[in-house]
């Protein structure tokens, strides 16, 4: 008998932030998220965060040397459009769009940073 498995619709990255009001403004204006007291989401939870005010700034701990969140975009053209949008909106760019070649095709990605140093990567693959 096959075991039934529930389907997960989407998820949120939980981030402790040093200044909730400033973070909410940044995620709304720079990243294009719909922000309320519960979450900051974009594209029907294609990108989602739960921003929580840290009680102590020492509790704000972005990952070292890698992303805190990584989001996939359908095509390289869509990724370029997103990059242009975020840059125009004032997002803090960490890495410009870069293409890496693999045996299966090309991967293109870029990263932005929020006000607390959390890194959000965006990428798209294209098969050869």
C-alpha positions as CSV (number, residue, x, y, z in Angstrom):
1,X,0.0,0.0,0.0
2,X,1.4,3.4,-1.0
3,X,1.7,5.9,1.8
4,X,-0.2,9.2,1.2
5,X,2.0,12.3,1.3
6,X,0.6,15.8,1.9
7,X,1.5,18.5,-0.6
8,X,3.2,21.7,0.7
9,X,2.0,24.8,-1.2
10,X,4.8,27.2,-0.3
11,X,7.1,28.3,2.5
12,X,8.5,31.3,4.2
13,X,12.0,32.1,5.3
14,X,12.0,33.4,8.9
15,X,14.4,36.3,9.5
16,X,15.1,38.0,12.8
17,X,15.7,41.7,12.0
18,X,17.2,44.6,13.9
19,X,14.6,47.2,12.9
20,X,11.2,45.7,11.8
21,X,9.8,49.0,10.4
22,X,12.9,49.6,8.2
23,X,13.0,46.0,7.1
24,X,9.3,46.1,6.2
25,X,9.9,49.2,4.1
26,X,12.9,47.7,2.3
27,X,11.2,44.5,1.5
28,X,8.2,46.4,0.2
29,X,10.0,49.1,-1.8
30,X,13.2,47.5,-2.9
31,X,12.1,43.9,-3.3
32,X,8.5,44.5,-4.4
33,X,6.9,42.4,-1.7
34,X,3.5,42.9,-0.3
35,X,4.2,43.5,3.4
36,X,1.9,43.3,6.4
37,X,2.3,42.3,10.0
38,X,2.4,38.6,9.2
39,X,4.8,38.4,6.2
40,X,6.5,40.0,3.2
41,X,5.5,38.0,0.1
42,X,5.9,38.4,-3.7
43,X,4.3,36.6,-6.6
44,X,1.7,34.6,-4.6
45,X,4.3,33.3,-2.2
46,X,6.9,32.6,-4.9
47,X,9.1,34.6,-2.5
48,X,8.1,34.8,1.1
49,X,9.5,36.0,4.4
50,X,8.4,36.2,8.0
51,X,10.2,39.3,9.4
52,X,10.5,39.2,13.2
53,X,11.9,42.0,15.4
54,X,14.9,40.6,17.3
55,X,15.0,41.2,21.0
56,X,18.7,41.6,20.8
57,X,20.8,42.7,17.8
58,X,23.1,39.7,18.6
59,X,20.3,37.4,17.5
60,X,20.4,38.7,13.9
61,X,22.7,36.2,12.2
62,X,22.8,36.0,8.5
63,X,24.5,32.9,7.0
64,X,28.2,33.4,6.4
65,X,29.4,33.1,2.8
66,X,26.2,31.9,1.3
67,X,22.5,32.8,0.7
68,X,19.8,32.9,3.4
69,X,17.2,32.4,0.7
70,X,17.4,31.3,-2.9
71,X,14.5,31.8,-5.4
72,X,14.1,30.3,-8.9
73,X,12.9,32.3,-11.9
74,X,11.5,30.7,-15.0
75,X,13.9,32.1,-17.7
76,X,17.0,34.1,-18.1
77,X,15.0,36.9,-19.7
78,X,12.7,37.0,-16.6
79,X,15.8,37.0,-14.4
80,X,17.2,40.0,-16.2
81,X,13.9,41.8,-15.9
82,X,13.8,41.0,-12.1
83,X,17.4,42.3,-11.8
84,X,16.6,45.5,-13.5
85,X,13.5,46.0,-11.4
86,X,15.2,45.4,-8.1
87,X,18.2,47.5,-9.0
88,X,15.9,50.4,-10.1
89,X,13.9,50.0,-6.8
90,X,17.1,50.5,-4.7
91,X,17.9,46.9,-3.7
92,X,21.4,46.4,-2.4
93,X,23.1,44.3,-5.2
94,X,25.7,41.8,-3.9
95,X,26.5,40.1,-7.2
96,X,25.6,41.1,-10.7
97,X,24.0,38.5,-13.0
98,X,26.6,35.9,-13.9
99,X,26.3,32.9,-16.2
100,X,28.0,29.6,-15.4
101,X,28.2,26.8,-17.9
102,X,27.5,23.2,-17.0
103,X,27.3,19.9,-18.9
104,X,23.5,20.2,-18.8
105,X,23.3,23.9,-19.8
106,X,23.7,27.4,-18.4
107,X,22.8,28.7,-15.0
108,X,22.4,32.5,-14.4
109,X,22.0,34.1,-11.0
110,X,22.5,37.3,-9.0
111,X,22.1,38.2,-5.3
112,X,20.8,41.1,-3.2
113,X,21.3,41.9,0.4
114,X,18.8,43.3,3.0
115,X,19.5,45.9,5.7
116,X,20.7,43.2,8.1
117,X,23.0,41.4,5.7
118,X,20.7,38.5,4.7
119,X,21.5,37.5,1.2
120,X,18.8,36.5,-1.3
121,X,19.8,34.8,-4.4
122,X,17.8,34.6,-7.7
123,X,18.6,32.1,-10.4
124,X,17.5,30.5,-13.6
125,X,18.7,27.5,-15.6
126,X,18.6,26.9,-19.4
127,X,19.3,23.5,-20.9
128,X,21.7,23.1,-23.8
